[in-house]
Amino acid sequence: MTTSPETCTDHMLVALLDADKGVHRRNDKGYEIGMKGFSMPEGDEEKKDQAQKALWDHSLQATTV
């Protein structure tokens, strides 16, 4: 049910060393999962831009110290 710190470190190190430039979605083992299960508005570029801005604004608010 839990993962040891050593195993977790191995998974994250593999994810860091395997990554290309840019944003990547990873599972709990550090493997790329792509856009699976990630909903985005279809077709309308304005809606996509609004969704990305909303996510960015939320991320800034949640991580600002």
Rosetta constraint file for C-alpha pairs under 8 A:
AtomPair CA 3 CA 7 HARMONIC 6.37 0.50
AtomPair CA 3 CA 8 HARMONIC 6.27 0.50
AtomPair CA 4 CA 8 HARMONIC 6.18 0.50
AtomPair CA 5 CA 9 HARMONIC 6.03 0.50
AtomPair CA 6 CA 10 HARMONIC 6.33 0.50
AtomPair CA 7 CA 11 HARMONIC 6.35 0.50
AtomPair CA 8 CA 12 HARMONIC 6.28 0.50
AtomPair CA 8 CA 29 HARMONIC 7.74 0.50
AtomPair CA 9 CA 13 HARMONIC 5.98 0.50
AtomPair CA 10 CA 14 HARMONIC 6.22 0.50
AtomPair CA 11 CA 15 HARMONIC 6.35 0.50
AtomPair CA 11 CA 28 HARMONIC 7.71 0.50
AtomPair CA 11 CA 29 HARMONIC 5.21 0.50
AtomPair CA 11 CA 30 HARMONIC 4.99 0.50
AtomPair CA 12 CA 16 HARMONIC 6.21 0.50
AtomPair CA 12 CA 29 HARMONIC 7.54 0.50
AtomPair CA 12 CA 30 HARMONIC 5.59 0.50
AtomPair CA 13 CA 17 HARMONIC 6.12 0.50
AtomPair CA 14 CA 18 HARMONIC 5.85 0.50
AtomPair CA 14 CA 30 HARMONIC 6.57 0.50
AtomPair CA 15 CA 19 HARMONIC 6.07 0.50
AtomPair CA 15 CA 26 HARMONIC 7.59 0.50
AtomPair CA 15 CA 30 HARMONIC 4.83 0.50
AtomPair CA 15 CA 31 HARMONIC 6.48 0.50
AtomPair CA 15 CA 32 HARMONIC 7.94 0.50
AtomPair CA 19 CA 24 HARMONIC 7.53 0.50
AtomPair CA 24 CA 32 HARMONIC 6.67 0.50
AtomPair CA 24 CA 34 HARMONIC 6.98 0.50
AtomPair CA 25 CA 32 HARMONIC 5.77 0.50
AtomPair CA 25 CA 33 HARMONIC 5.65 0.50
AtomPair CA 25 CA 34 HARMONIC 5.72 0.50
AtomPair CA 25 CA 35 HARMONIC 7.48 0.50
AtomPair CA 26 CA 30 HARMONIC 5.22 0.50
AtomPair CA 26 CA 31 HARMONIC 5.14 0.50
AtomPair CA 26 CA 32 HARMONIC 4.55 0.50
AtomPair CA 26 CA 33 HARMONIC 5.39 0.50
AtomPair CA 26 CA 34 HARMONIC 7.60 0.50
AtomPair CA 27 CA 31 HARMONIC 5.52 0.50
AtomPair CA 27 CA 32 HARMONIC 6.62 0.50
AtomPair CA 27 CA 33 HARMONIC 6.29 0.50
AtomPair CA 35 CA 39 HARMONIC 7.92 0.50
AtomPair CA 40 CA 48 HARMONIC 6.73 0.50
AtomPair CA 40 CA 51 HARMONIC 7.67 0.50
AtomPair CA 41 CA 47 HARMONIC 6.26 0.50
AtomPair CA 41 CA 48 HARMONIC 5.78 0.50
AtomPair CA 41 CA 51 HARMONIC 7.94 0.50
AtomPair CA 42 CA 48 HARMONIC 7.80 0.50
AtomPair CA 44 CA 48 HARMONIC 6.47 0.50
AtomPair CA 45 CA 49 HARMONIC 6.13 0.50
AtomPair CA 46 CA 50 HARMONIC 6.16 0.50
AtomPair CA 47 CA 51 HARMONIC 6.09 0.50
AtomPair CA 48 CA 52 HARMONIC 6.15 0.50
AtomPair CA 49 CA 53 HARMONIC 6.11 0.50
AtomPair CA 50 CA 54 HARMONIC 6.06 0.50
AtomPair CA 51 CA 55 HARMONIC 6.20 0.50
AtomPair CA 52 CA 56 HARMONIC 6.12 0.50
AtomPair CA 53 CA 57 HARMONIC 6.00 0.50
AtomPair CA 54 CA 58 HARMONIC 6.10 0.50
AtomPair CA 55 CA 59 HARMONIC 6.06 0.50
AtomPair CA 56 CA 60 HARMONIC 6.19 0.50
AtomPair CA 57 CA 61 HARMONIC 6.23 0.50
AtomPair CA 58 CA 62 HARMONIC 6.01 0.50
AtomPair CA 59 CA 63 HARMONIC 6.05 0.50
AtomPair CA 60 CA 64 HARMONIC 5.75 0.50
